[in-house]
């Protein structure tokens, strides 16, 4: 009886540890989403130019992120502006992020 209970607890513990990476937030995805949202707001809501948006982005992420390596990676991210569709598109590694602007809802993520 105790051996059966021990084996069940061991299996459950191993499953938890193997899936632990899924419990924590993906910092890269959060950073990319924040990047897309920043540029969407900067270009389509505030109607600022690209140079000012880049400067504001650098200031924002340098101060707000504790992970210097992630900060450097996010600075390398390239985005595409689609003025007709009012979208910001980011493709980085395995991620494809689109932030779209609408007069009714503002900037939102579009899948």
C-alpha positions, 0 to 999 in steps of 0.5 A, spaced: 500 500 500 505 504 501 509 502 495 503 504 491 502 511 494 509 512 493 509 510 486 503 515 485 507 521 488 513 520 485 509 520 478 505 526 480 512 530 482 516 528 476 510 530 471 510 537 475 517 538 474 517 536 467 512 541 466 514 546 470 517 550 464 509 551 462 507 554 469 512 560 468 510 566 463 514 566 457 518 573 458 520 573 450 513 573 448 511 578 454 516 582 451 514 582 444 507 583 445 509 589 449 513 591 443 508 591 438 503 594 443 508 600 444 509 601 437 502 600 435 500 606 440 506 610 438 504 610 431 497 610 430 494 613 437 499 618 438 501 619 431 509 620 432 514 619 428 519 612 428 525 616 431 521 618 437 518 611 438 524 608 437 527 613 443 521 612 447 522 604 446 529 604 448 528 608 454 522 604 456 525 597 456 532 599 459 528 601 465 523 596 466 526 590 464 531 587 469 534 582 464 539 585 460 540 579 455 532 580 454 533 587 453 538 587 448 534 581 444 528 586 444 532 591 441 534 587 435 527 586 434 524 588 427 517 590 426 513 592 420 508 597 419 502 596 415 499 603 414 493 601 410 491 595 415 494 599 421 498 594 424 504 592 427 507 586 425 513 582 429 516 576 427 522 573 432 524 566 432 518 562 433 513 568 434 509 572 430 505 578 433 500 582 430 498 589 434 492 592 430 489 599 431 481 600 430 478 606 432 473 603 436 478 598 441 484 602 440 490 597 439 489 590 440 492 583 438 490 580 432 491 572 431 
